[in-house]
Amino acid sequence: MFFLKNHSLRMKIAAILIIMAVLIIISMSAIFYKSVEYSESNLKETEMLGLAKETANKIDRFIFERLADIFVLTNSFVIMKDEVSDEVKLEYLDNMIKAYRIYDGIYIMNNFGEIDIWSGREILWYDGWRDVVAQGEVFISDVLEHNNNKYICIAQPVMKNGIVEGAVIEMVIFDSIEEIVRNIKIGEKGSAHLIQIKDQEEIKKVSYFTQNNERYIYALYPIKKVPGQNEQWYVMTKQPTDEAFYMVHDMIFFLVLFGFLLVVILSFISIILSKRITEPIRKLMDKMQGILNHIYEKEGYQTRNRNEILNLTESFNYLMDELEFMIEKVLVKSGEAASIDNVKKSIDRFISNIPNGIVSFDSEGNIISFNNAAEKFFNIDAENVLGRNVYNELPAELFEAGEIIKDSLTNEVEYDEHDIRILRDNTSLNLRISTMVQKNMHHAIIGLTVVVRRLQDIEELEKSILMAEKLASLGEMSAGIAHEIRNPLSSIRGYAQYALMEANTTNSIIIKDLEIIINEVDRLSELVERFLEFARPNEPDLCLCSSTDLIKETVNLCTKELTEKNIRVTASFEKNDKICMDYSQMKQVLLNLLLNAIWGINRSNGEIKITTQRIEDEKVFAIHIGDNGRGIPQEDFEKLFKPFFTKNENGKGLGLSICSRIIEKHGGVIVFDSVLGEGTIFTIKIPIETNQKEEKDERTENIDCGR
């Protein structure tokens, strides 16, 4: 701020406050804008890809239906039998073309490549199918053009005694496929198209392009490629970005307007505050008064001392208490968000192992399988229902599902996630049922499968996913808030130092009070730095290390404290002590636990016991640190790992919180057990890497670490 060097203090303070307000507003607005833009972009990309996939599936089903048609023709008694007259065959084909309105022509070819019977407007001659059909396979061509019309040729061989004796050719009007695509509507300007791309080209499913000076978002999804096709077809959905992301574009205007108004308001407040400052001490006091009034603008902050230095010290301590309270609340949420990766992995494992109830029936309605989950849901043993018939022997426990099962078997109706409520042990249970009808190649029902899921499990899973996403966003925001807190702390410390230099007084009380302010600022800055370390710890740099060496080195660091309190340390180490860990981070954890144990020992014969062991059943390596100190009251158990909770007057209350975060990053857990007046034991459990070689000889050696 060299350009304000010769200006008044009022001008300096006003300029600094305005610049800080602008920077904070810009930073927070940018963070908010990027977050919304990223979220909106992901939602739109998912929507576009989903539309493309749905359309491609419709086209795949259309092609499948045409294959079914030609299969029926090649196996039709009317078409294939020689004793049926050509007039009857021709009438059959004519009726098929009129009924479907998607065929331009259908031909019956003999084994000489000649057309025996054809129906349609005109013969579209195309023989690219010969080589494939000669091998006894079905052929589907790329798009063919004739008289400005597009077609797809589908050919299937006519087999007799394993020998190809001809073929049935369908000329499908390509406009029937394009109509499926044209019916897709995406906003007012968006559209869907069929495009063909060479196989060797690299395809991005979702991307952006510019056309006629307008930027688009598009998604591609492939249509299943079939024998005879040389080119790969894709469904492309596209939409102009200004329409797709209109909410993000509109938000820019509101952010600018809101930021401008906020800057004007904060600038006005800064000017009013700066006018009241006539000397360095008064400047600091008014600054603190303004901050507290801004925080408690409803009830305000009332001074209790006329002495400006005492008032400033009191105000600063009050602000520090409130700031610690705010950070503690933020850290609680941040600590939950820290394990977001593990939450998501647990959800994935949960989904892959959901116990669904499976009940299957044969074509007559007899129950042929009834798994354990179904037994649990319906509270009935499988042996009591197997072989029973859904129409006349269905147990009462299956009554609610019985009507759905009957409808599926009788009318070939498939239910997709149909909800029912059943009574079980005088309580109701909500279930979600899906049915799948099995058919043979002749489309006759051969069985039915019923899938049963508990509705409560699905709802809890969806809530867990939503909570995990919210906690991830809250963790990022919490770290950003803590980062911004450091800026005004630096300004307050600078003002205090400036006031100390310009005090021009020999009053030792004023100088001492200013030094107290600087020390308190440093203490709060350290608190914020510890918070940042907690909210965003570094990822562990894992390597195979000796836990014994780590513990011995950490104990040596505490030699002075152990000697002063005459505390004895004994240890029992695992022979096979190598584990994957971040050496420096684990040293920080062990050092914190040892110092807590030393502080907690309040007797003359103090002792700390350290034990390491491999727990094969749990696949973990455990480190136990126990003491015979004062113990922890039971009412403090739930608070122990919360930020800023401490009974040590010299502690910050972040040590155990940071330890917990570090152990979580290692994929492990930290637990404790304590008896008031007898002592406390902390246990760290780190997963054992499966690729480590494990020794099978004697496991432990006893070591007396002394004092």
Disulfide bonds with the S-S distance in Angstrom:
none
